Amino acid sequence: MAPISKECDFLVIGGGSGGLACARRASGQWGAKTIAVESGKLGGTCVNVGCVPKKVTWNAAAIAETLHEAAAYGFQIKETAPFDFKTFKHKRDDYVRRLNGIYERNLANDKVEYIHGRAHLLDKNSVQVVLDDGSRETIRAKKILLATGGHPNLPTHIPGAELGISSEGFFHLETLPKRVGVVGAGYIAVEMAGMFHHLGSETHLFIRHETFLRAFDPMIQETIVTEYERQGIHIHRNSSQSKVEKLDDKPGWMKLHYTDKEFPDGGGTMDLDCLLWGIGRSPEVEDLGLDNAGVKQDAKGHIVADDYQNTSVDGIYALGDVAGKIELTPVAIAAGRQLANRLFGGPEFQNAKLDYENIPSVVFAHPEVGSIGLSEPDAVEKFGRENIKVYKTSFTAMYYALMDPKEKGPTSYKVVCQGPEEKIVGLHILGTGTSEMLQGFGVAVKMGARKRDLDSCVAIHPTSAEELVTLK
């Protein structure tokens, strides 16, 4: 083994949101000697190829929607030039680079030593880091956090799949595709399809079943699928893909071979200049040296960690996407801060941990989708149909009042209540403004709100949100 070149109280492997939040709390607030190691760009998936550039792109798509809808309000807008995707992309990249710099300065401000390199475990207290110049450094740490995140899956069993891109490749596109195929039914595929469509690409969404977002309440699934079709997104149900071929006579284009409801026995083909695989993610554990330290993984490769972020090895912890609990950036940040509190914050924090119950989440589709708690089927399975009461409403938001019926988007809300006290165990909303709205209602659900608590709140009129406090 190489000689020990550094020692510390706490070594964080992974410079994403969760790892950095934990490192900064451990060092900046509690004074632990902390080193953070990252092989890519600081900020991880969220900042570089996830939440942040995704939301910027969603904003652009939302502006495109608004420009289209402005005529209903009497605005006559003439397009003098097409959407300048290249300029937009480069400005988005500049914004992300500024964030990378801010993250690095924040580490310095909290006295966290930052090393850029690839780390792998040698044993339960030692890590070797391969630096950018190829040299190696060995660090001995009293405690180690594994927060290496995840990466997109590609269907390597499909010939020619490499001609497509992943969700990360979306952010490297220099030009807007003319015709794009998006494969997948989770939130990443649904968000990407919505953005492509509203920015001007002919968009085809290939899903394996009848609906997408199948982890969400049925109301959400049914409404958003219908709305995507109304908007003009082509949805290929019961679909699978068999082959992708490069088109030599059309540079930059490819031919996708597939089955769907129209071609159940195969034979479906489509020429595309962009194919995006949005078929899930896997933990970033390659070359991490888990076996060297005896760290256990589950069947999908995620590091097994309990609610306190403890792994199977004393003194080694894991959080975020690599642990596979709830793969959301704010979850990793909150878990990281609680872990730092517990490890270094003194006796009053000895039981500190993140509560993984009732975590709100939003899909930045068009329109937005939000959920907290149990879906109606899950609530029925857990508590029994006789102990569940559901309140729901669907309506047209006032924003659409001046538009033709065929141009009006949906708004649908559902509140799932349990027991005679009607405790809210699930809240599901779809429509304009969902993301901002759910944060407040999420606090109420987290506090144990009952239906009567919603009823007791005076409505703000005219808003869509008031429908949640006037449900009958």
C-alpha positions in Angstrom: 0.0 0.0 0.0 1.2 3.5 -0.8 2.3 5.6 2.1 -0.3 7.7 3.8 -0.1 11.2 2.4 -3.1 12.8 4.2 -5.2 12.1 7.3 -8.6 13.5 8.2 -11.6 13.1 10.5 -14.0 12.8 7.6 -13.5 11.9 3.9 -16.4 12.5 1.5 -16.2 10.7 -1.8 -18.5 12.5 -4.3 -18.9 16.2 -4.9 -22.6 16.3 -5.6 -25.2 18.1 -3.6 -25.5 15.5 -0.8 -21.8 15.0 -0.3 -21.0 18.7 -0.4 -23.8 19.5 2.1 -22.5 16.9 4.5 -18.8 18.0 4.1 -19.6 21.7 4.6 -21.7 21.0 7.7 -19.1 18.7 9.2 -16.3 21.2 8.7 -17.9 24.6 8.7 -20.2 24.1 11.6 -18.7 21.3 13.6 -15.0 21.8 13.0 -14.2 18.3 11.7 -11.1 18.0 9.5 -12.8 17.2 6.2 -11.6 16.3 2.7 -13.9 16.1 -0.3 -13.0 14.1 -3.5 -14.7 14.5 -6.8 -13.7 13.2 -10.3 -16.1 15.3 -12.3 -17.5 18.7 -11.9 -18.6 20.0 -8.5 -22.3 19.9 -8.0 -22.8 16.5 -9.4 -25.7 15.5 -11.6 -28.2 18.1 -10.3 -26.0 21.1 -11.0 -24.3 19.9 -14.2 -26.7 17.6 -16.1 -29.8 17.5 -14.0 -32.2 19.7 -12.0 -30.5 23.0 -12.7 -30.0 23.0 -16.5 -33.3 21.1 -16.8 -35.2 23.8 -15.0 -33.6 26.5 -17.1 -34.6 24.6 -20.2 -38.1 24.0 -18.8 -38.3 27.8 -18.3 -37.5 28.3 -22.0 -40.2 25.8 -23.0 -42.7 27.5 -20.7 -41.9 30.8 -22.4 -42.5 29.2 -25.8 -45.9 28.0 -24.5 -46.8 31.5 -23.2 -45.9 33.1 -26.6 -48.2 30.6 -28.3 -51.0 31.4 -25.8 -50.6 35.1 -25.9 -52.8 35.6 -28.9 -55.9 34.6 -26.8 -55.2 37.7 -24.7 -55.0 40.0 -27.7 -51.2 40.1 -28.3 -50.1 39.9 -31.9 -46.6 38.5 -31.7 -44.7 38.0 -35.0 -41.7 35.7 -35.0 -38.8 37.5 -36.7 -36.4 34.6 -36.2 -36.6 31.0 -34.9 -35.7 30.1 -31.3 -31.9 30.4 -31.0 -31.2 27.2 -29.3 -27.4 27.5 -29.7 -27.2 30.8 -27.9 -29.6 29.6 -25.2 -27.4 26.4 -24.7 -24.2 28.4 -24.3 -25.8 30.8 -21.8 -27.1 27.9 -19.8 -23.6 26.4 -19.8 -22.2 29.7 -18.6 -24.7 29.7 -15.7 -23.7 26.2 -14.7 -20.0 27.1 -14.8 -20.7 30.0 -12.4 -22.4 27.5 -10.1 -19.3 25.2 -10.2 -17.2 28.1 -9.1 -19.6 29.0 -6.3 -19.5 25.4 -5.0 -15.7 25.4 -4.9 -15.6 28.8 -3.1 -18.2 27.5 -0.6 -15.9 24.5 0.2 -13.0 26.8 0.8 -15.1 29.1 3.0 -16.1 26.1 5.2 -12.4 24.9 5.3 -13.1 21.7 3.4 -10.0 20.5 1.5 -11.1 19.7 -2.1 -9.2 17.1 -4.2 -10.1 16.5 -7.9 -9.5 12.9 -8.6 -11.0 9.4 -8.7 -11.2 7.7 -5.3 -11.5 4.0 -4.4 -11.5 2.2 -1.1 -8.4 0.3 0.0 -10.0 -0.8 3.3 -12.5 0.6 5.8 -10.3 3.6 6.7 -8.0 4.1 3.7 -8.7 5.5 0.2 -6.5 5.9 -2.8 -7.1 8.8 -5.1 -5.9 8.9 -8.7 -5.2 12.6 -9.4 -5.6 14.3 -12.7 -1.9 13.9 -13.5 -2.0 10.2 -12.9 -0.2 10.3 -9.6 -1.8 8.6 -6.6 -2.5 9.8 -3.1 -3.6 7.7 -0.1 -5.8 9.2 2.5 -6.6 7.7 5.9 -9.9 8.8 7.4 -11.7 8.1 10.7 -15.0 8.2 8.9 -15.9 7.9 5.2 -19.0 9.0 3.3 -19.9 7.4 -0.1 -22.0 9.9 -2.0 -21.0 9.2 -5.6 -24.4 9.5 -7.2 -25.6 7.6 -10.2 -25.5 7.6 -14.0 -28.0 7.0 -16.8 -28.7 3.5 -18.1 -28.3 2.7 -21.8 -29.9 -0.4 -23.4 -26.7 -2.2 -24.4 -28.6 -5.2 -25.6 -30.1 -3.2 -28.4 -27.9 -3.1 -31.5 -27.0 0.5 -32.3 -28.2 1.9 -29.0 -25.0 3.9 -28.7 -26.3 6.1 -31.6 -28.7 7.6 -29.1 -28.0 9.8 -26.1 -28.8 9.7 -22.4 -30.5 12.4 -20.4 -26.9 13.8 -19.8 -26.4 14.0 -23.5 -29.4 16.2 -23.8 -27.4 19.1 -22.2 -24.6 18.7 -24.8 -26.9 19.2 -27.8 -25.7 22.2 -29.9 -28.8 22.2 -32.1 -32.4 21.5 -31.6 -33.4 18.2 -33.2 -36.1 18.2 -35.9 -37.6 14.8 -34.9 -36.7 13.2 -31.6 -37.6 9.9 -30.1 -37.6 9.7 -26.3 -37.7 6.2 -24.8 -38.9 5.9 -21.2 -41.9 6.5 -18.9 -40.3 8.0 -15.8 -40.0 11.6 -14.9 -36.8 12.2 -16.8 -38.3 10.9 -20.1 -41.5 12.8 -19.6 -39.8 16.1 -18.8 -37.4 15.8 -21.7 -40.3 15.0 -24.1 -42.2 18.0 -22.9 -39.3 20.4 -23.3 -38.4 19.1 -26.8 -42.0 19.5 -27.9 -42.5 23.0 -26.7 -39.2 24.2 -28.0 -40.2 23.0 -31.5 -39.1 19.5 -32.1 -41.4 16.8 -33.5 -41.5 14.6 -30.4 -42.3 10.9 -30.1 -42.4 9.2 -26.7 -42.0 5.5 -26.5 -43.5 3.8 -23.4 -43.8 0.1 -22.5 -47.3 0.3 -21.1 -50.5 2.4 -21.5 -49.4 5.3 -19.3 -46.3 6.9 -18.0 -45.3 8.2 -14.6 -46.7 4.9 -13.3 -45.3 5.4 -9.8 -47.7 8.3 -9.4 -51.4 8.3 -8.6 -53.7 7.1 -11.4 -55.3 10.5 -11.7 -51.9 12.0 -12.5 -51.1 9.2 -15.0 -54.3 9.5 -16.9 -54.5 13.3 -17.0 -50.9 13.9 -18.1 -51.0 11.3 -20.8 -54.2 12.8 -22.3 -52.7 16.3 -22.1 -49.5 15.3 -23.8 -51.5 13.9 -26.7 -53.6 17.0 -26.8 -50.5 19.1 -27.1 -49.3 17.1 -30.1 -46.7 14.8 -28.6 -46.8 11.4 -30.3 -47.1 8.6 -27.7 -46.2 5.0 -28.7 -47.8 2.7 -26.2 -46.8 -0.9 -25.5 -43.5 -0.2 -27.3 -40.2 -1.9 -27.4 -37.1 -1.2 -29.5 -35.1 -3.8 -31.4 -32.4 -2.0 -33.4 -31.0 1.5 -34.3 -29.2 2.0 -37.6 -27.1 4.9 -38.8 -28.4 6.5 -42.0 -25.5 7.0 -44.4 -27.5 9.1 -46.8 -28.8 11.4 -44.1 -25.8 12.6 -41.9 -26.7 12.9 -38.3 -29.9 10.8 -38.7 -30.7 7.2 -37.6 -33.5 4.7 -38.1 -35.2 3.3 -35.0 -36.9 -0.1 -35.3 -39.7 -0.7 -32.8 -43.0 -2.3 -31.9 -46.0 -0.4 -30.5 -49.9 -0.7 -30.6 -49.8 0.1 -34.3 -47.1 -2.4 -35.0 -47.5 -5.1 -32.4 -45.6 -7.7 -34.3 -42.7 -5.4 -35.2 -42.0 -3.5 -38.4 -42.3 0.0 -37.0 -39.5 2.2 -38.2 -38.8 5.9 -37.8 -36.1 8.2 -39.0 -34.8 10.4 -36.2 -32.0 13.0 -35.8 -32.1 12.5 -32.0 -32.8 9.4 -29.9 -32.8 9.9 -26.1 -32.8 6.9 -23.7 -34.6 7.9 -20.5 -34.8 4.4 -19.1 -33.6 4.8 -15.5 -30.3 5.2 -13.6 -27.8 3.0 -11.8 -25.5 3.8 -8.9 -22.0 5.1 -9.6 -20.0 2.3 -7.9 -17.6 1.2 -10.6 -14.0 1.2 -9.3 -15.1 2.4 -5.9 -13.5 -0.6 -4.2 -16.5 -1.6 -2.1 -15.3 -5.2 -1.8 -12.0 -4.1 -0.3 -13.9 -2.6 2.6 -16.7 -5.2 2.8 -19.5 -2.7 1.9 -22.6 -4.5 0.9 -24.8 -3.8 -2.1 -28.3 -4.7 -3.1 -29.4 -6.6 -6.2 -29.4 -3.4 -8.2 -25.9 -2.4 -7.1 -27.0 0.3 -4.6 -25.0 0.5 -1.4 -27.2 -0.8 1.4 -27.7 1.9 4.0 -30.2 2.3 6.8 -32.2 5.4 7.7 -29.1 6.8 9.6 -27.0 6.3 6.4 -25.0 3.5 8.0 -23.6 0.9 5.6 -22.7 -2.7 6.5 -19.2 -1.4 7.7 -18.8 0.6 10.8 -17.5 4.1 10.0 -18.6 4.0 6.4 -21.8 5.8 5.4 -23.7 6.3 2.1 -26.4 8.7 1.0 -28.1 10.0 -2.2 -28.6 8.2 -5.5 -25.8 5.7 -4.7 -27.9 4.4 -1.8 -31.1 4.3 -3.9 -33.6 5.4 -1.3 -35.4 8.5 -2.7 -33.3 9.9 -5.6 -33.9 13.6 -5.2 -31.3 16.3 -4.7 -33.0 17.9 -1.6 -33.3 14.5 0.0 -29.5 13.9 -0.4 -28.8 17.4 1.0 -31.1 17.0 4.0 -29.7 13.5 4.7 -26.1 14.8 4.4 -26.7 17.6 6.9 -28.3 15.3 9.4 -25.5 12.8 9.1 -22.9 15.5 9.8 -24.9 16.6 12.8 -25.0 13.1 14.1 -21.4 12.3 13.5 -19.8 15.5 14.7 -22.5 17.6 16.4 -22.4 16.3 19.9 -24.7 14.3 22.2 -27.8 16.3 21.4 -27.6 15.1 17.7 -26.8 11.4 18.5 -30.2 10.3 16.9 -30.3 12.8 14.1 -31.5 11.4 10.8 -33.7 12.4 7.9 -37.3 11.4 8.1 -38.0 9.7 4.7 -41.8 9.8 5.1 -43.9 12.3 3.2 -41.2 13.8 0.9 -42.8 16.0 -1.8 -41.7 15.7 -5.4 -42.5 17.5 -8.6 -42.2 16.5 -12.2 -41.5 19.4 -14.5 -43.8 18.2 -17.2 -46.1 20.5 -19.2 -48.1 21.1 -17.0 -46.2 20.4 -13.8 -47.1 17.4 -11.6 -46.7 17.3 -7.8 -47.2 14.6 -5.2 -46.6 14.0 -1.5 -47.5 10.9 0.5 -49.4 7.8 -0.7 -51.3 7.4 -4.0 -54.9 6.3 -3.6 -54.1 2.6 -4.5 -51.2 2.6 -2.0 -53.4 4.1 0.7 -56.1 1.5 0.1 -53.6 -1.3 0.3 -52.1 0.1 3.5 -55.2 1.1 5.4 -58.1 -0.7 3.7 -60.7 0.9 1.4 -63.2 1.4 4.2 -60.6 3.6 6.0 -59.9 5.9 3.1 -61.8 8.9 1.8 -60.8 10.7 -1.3 -61.5 14.3 -2.3 -60.8 15.4 -5.8 -61.6 18.0 -8.4 -60.8 18.8 -12.0 -61.3 22.2 -13.5 -60.1 24.8 -15.9 -57.7 27.3 -14.4 -58.7 31.0 -15.0 -55.6 31.5 -17.0 -57.3 29.7 -19.8 -60.6 31.6 -19.6 -60.0 33.5 -22.9 -58.7 30.6 -24.9 -60.5 28.2 -27.3 -61.6 25.0 -25.6 -59.1 22.9 -27.6 -56.3 25.1 -26.2 -57.2 24.8 -22.5 -55.0 22.7 -20.3 -56.2 20.6 -17.3 -55.9 21.2 -13.6 -56.6 18.2 -11.3 -56.2 17.8 -7.6 -56.7 14.9 -5.2 -56.5 14.6 -1.4 -56.4 11.1 0.1 -57.5 11.0 3.7 -57.4 8.2 6.3 -59.5 7.3 9.3 -62.3 9.2 11.1 -60.0 12.1 11.7 -59.4 12.3 7.9 -55.6 12.7 8.3 -54.1 13.6 4.9 -51.9 10.7 3.8 -51.6 11.7 0.1 -51.9 14.9 -1.9 -51.6 14.9 -5.7 -51.8 18.0 -7.9 -51.4 18.7 -11.6 -51.6 22.1 -13.3 -49.9 25.5 -13.7 -48.0 26.6 -10.6 -47.9 23.1 -9.0 -44.2 23.2 -8.0 -44.5 26.4 -6.0 -47.9 25.4 -4.5 -46.8 22.0 -3.3 -44.0 23.3 -1.1 -46.4 25.0 1.2 -49.0 22.2 1.2 -46.1 19.8 1.8 -45.4 21.5 5.1 -49.0 21.0 6.1 -49.0 17.3 5.3 -45.6 16.9 7.1 -47.2 18.4 10.2 -50.0 15.9 10.1 -52.8 18.0 8.6 -56.4 16.8 8.6 -59.0 17.6 6.0 -60.6 20.0 8.5 -57.3 22.0 8.6 -57.6 22.6 4.9 -61.3 23.5 5.4 -60.4 26.0 8.1 -58.1 28.0 5.9 -59.7 30.9 4.1 -59.3 30.7 0.3 -57.2 33.1 -1.7 -59.3 34.1 -4.6 -59.0 33.8 -7.6 -56.4 31.1 -7.6 -56.2 27.5 -8.5 -54.8 26.7 -5.0 -58.0 27.7 -3.4 -59.6 24.6 -4.7 -57.6 22.6 -2.2 -59.2 24.4 0.7 -62.7 24.2 -0.7 -62.9 20.5 -1.6 -66.3 18.8 -1.0 
